[in-house]
Amino acid sequence: MRKPKNRLTPSTPMPNLTSMEVHLNSELQQKLGLLAAQQGMTSEALVVEAVERMVSHDEWFLREVEKGLEEADRGDLIDHAEVRRIIDQRYPG
């Protein structure tokens, strides 16, 4: 039986933020401004979108890791020869 969930990083309670100040160097600010302008967005909107994308990806990744750990705990494993066959099939040569 599996132990209680071990997180990859410790969970720390975060205050419920409605705004946040982030300090960027001038080069990154300039790049952000140009990219936002090219997309017809404000820099703030682009940053919010990027953070949402990153958080969604991290949530997905951690769910997939947890699923993999649960499969391993159940003994649902693939042997080395099968892994080699899959890799060779996907990446021939």
N, C-alpha and C positions, 0 to 999 in steps of 0.2 A: 504494500500500500504506500502511496505517495505521501511524503511529508507535506505540511502546509506549504503553500506557494512561497518559493524563494524568489524574490524579485532581483533582476539584474542590477538595479540601483535601489538603494533604500528609499522608501516612500516618506516624504516629509510633508507635513501639512502646510499648505500654501494659503495665504490670505486670499479672499475673494477680491481680485483686482478689477477695477473698472478702467484704469489707465496705467500706463507704464512708461517710464522714460528709459530709452536705450541710447547709449552713446556710440556713435559710429565715427570712424576717422574720416577726414575730408575726402579722401579718394573714394571710399565706399559710398559716402553720401552723394558724391557726384555721379557715380555709376548708377546708384539707385534712382536718382532724379532723372537721368537720361532714359533709363529703362522704363520708368513709370510714364514719362512723357510719350515714349514710343507706343505704349500700350493705352494711352489715353486715361491714365489713372493718376491719382495722387501718390506720392511716396508712401504715405501712411497706409493707403488701401493696398498697395503692393506688398508692404511688409506684413500686414494682417493676412493677406492671401498666402504669402510664403510660410508664415508661422502655422496657419491652418493646415496647409499641405504637409509640412514637416510633422506636426502632431498626429495627423491622420496616418501618415506612413509609419511613424513609431508605434502607434497603437496597433496597426495591422501587423507589424513585424513582431511585436511582443506576443500577440495572439498566436501567430504562426509558431513562434518558439515554444510557447506553452503547449500547443497541439503536438508538436514534435516530441516534447518531453513526455507527454501523456502516452503517446504511441510507443515510445521507447520503454516506459514503465510497464506497458501491457505486453511487451516483447514483440511488437510489430516493427521488426527491423529488416533491412535489406542487406544481404550478404555482399561481401566485397566484389565478387564476380559479377553480380547484377549491377552494382554501382558502376563498375568498369564498362559494362555493356551499354548502359544508359549514356555515360559520358562519351563513349566512342560513337554512339549513334547520333548524339546531338552535335558533336564537334569532331567530324571525321578528319583524318589527316593529321 
